[in-house]
Amino acid sequence: MYFRVSGEAKRILTATLVAPSDFISVEMAAARRWLPWLCAYSGARVNELTSLRPEDIAPYGIKLWAMKIKPSLEKTKTWRVVPIHSHIIEQGDEGERFLDYVAARAKLNKPLFYDPDRRRGGTVRHPQFHKVAERIGQWVHGPGINIPYDVKPNHGWRHLFKSVARHVKMDREFEGFITGHRPKDSNAGNDYGDRWIETMAAEIEKYPRYEIAALNHPPVPHKRRRRTNFDVEVAKAEKEKRKAVRASRALDVG
């Protein structure tokens, strides 16, 4: 099951604008704030984004910014440059914009959405940026957003991007360049090089902006309260439900 544009997607994007808790890291706060928007406006696989470094975000021309997605994953066979939708670049006040955050991470020489110094035994097959994606999935299923467990939130953005791209008549071949999933009948001789950036940007700008009311107001303060016994029991029940869903998916795959 995937997102409905007026339902789950908007709930998640609204939640990105809630002020982060003091109990989570800077990197996770940024992941909650920016990853859903980057997914929504690019259709990229979530692990392609959680692995981004500051140097992967670069200007092309005067007003255009793009992210370089590298072949670090099994399904990402070649690098590609994906323009960043102007709605992401324009969000926030001075010092709180996405590019401000990228600049801050560049000064620290650290990835955008995780800190290697906080690594706790990740493996080559299950690196830190995979864990970030998992935690974002847990967040959108949790209290305050409550996306149904049968919805795959991280992959849902990719499916939604393709659906909306089809609706707004985005060029099919360029939509494939953007998502890294070109149609089988496309011209395989075309290249992902710089000469395509402005054309791809024009196609991405066809994607309509999400109208999120919270963008026009100050961030909603984060409210953290002590969990009651009832909250603990609910959390346990939700954990068991997640385990049952994963077990069911494993059976389906098998």
Beta strands, then each sheet from edge to edge (+ up, - down):
strand 1: 57-60
strand 2: 64-69
strand 3: 80-83
sheet 1: 1+ 2- 3+
end
